[in-house]
């Protein structure tokens, strides 16, 4: 009888051990996904994250690590990305691996937990243009998320406004920028590490595997072509090529270069989600009117209409009035200078004879 009781007790212990181990295993099943947020923050970044996170959520992840390395970008896109992160119903870790500047600050503090690499920095979140209206809105975004995640809102706001001075933390008249150790000291970060396993263990997150998501080639290409600097360069090359084509007899290298440059400019912005094909149609119509004006003597309706449509098409393509006006202004100034030089000295070139 005693032996039977001992056997029953032993069986019960074994069953309980199996059950507990099963519970532990179940708790650790599910993968952790590492999602990159790198380079300029623009609509292409948001589109990538929106679709990527939708796919990841369907797989019931244990956590999502956002690996951040950015100088910033567009405020409106950063605000939408912030909302994506906050709305997630799984643990999130913002891992600053190098830098989180400007719009990257908002995205970083949107995560439940913040981890900094030892050599990383966070801050310098001033807006451009830095008008009172835009700065006030931007500070409210930062303050709201800081309060939501339990970060010091004044420290976060000091990263965006030079007028905010915090004794022994920020300097008067300068934007706050913190190293990894400083961010940990002042509660902006929770942990310092570059190791995924180490940070997951620190936050007591069990998992089966760590899966690193790669940026798509489409995203990488869209980021490069739709950046303000590249857009300005492509517009300049396109306009200069067009001028050369008008000055040179027949269809040659100028027209070819112009078509390629404008094609890359609009293709990149369409790929990035900044615009639709409508912007290209408006722009091309404007160029045709400008060519008509160049052929027909005098400056009349075709020329004025062409200039307006070219500007409107560019603005529609870039999705940002400030960036578009800056890019097209620089492109037109450089093109005008090159045009004057070509008219004065172009007769020396065999290509313009």
NORFENDA-V713600 format. One record per helix or strand. SS is the DSSP state (hx for helix, st for strand). FROM is the first residue (numbers start at 0). TO is the last residue. If there is no record, write none. Layout:
BEGIN
SS FROM TO
SS FROM TO
END
This chain:
BEGIN
hx 1 27
st 31 40
hx 42 56
st 62 72
hx 74 85
st 90 100
hx 102 109
st 112 115
st 120 122
hx 131 148
hx 152 157
st 176 178
hx 179 184
st 190 191
hx 195 201
st 209 211
hx 216 225
hx 227 246
hx 252 270
hx 276 294
hx 300 317
hx 320 347
hx 349 351
END
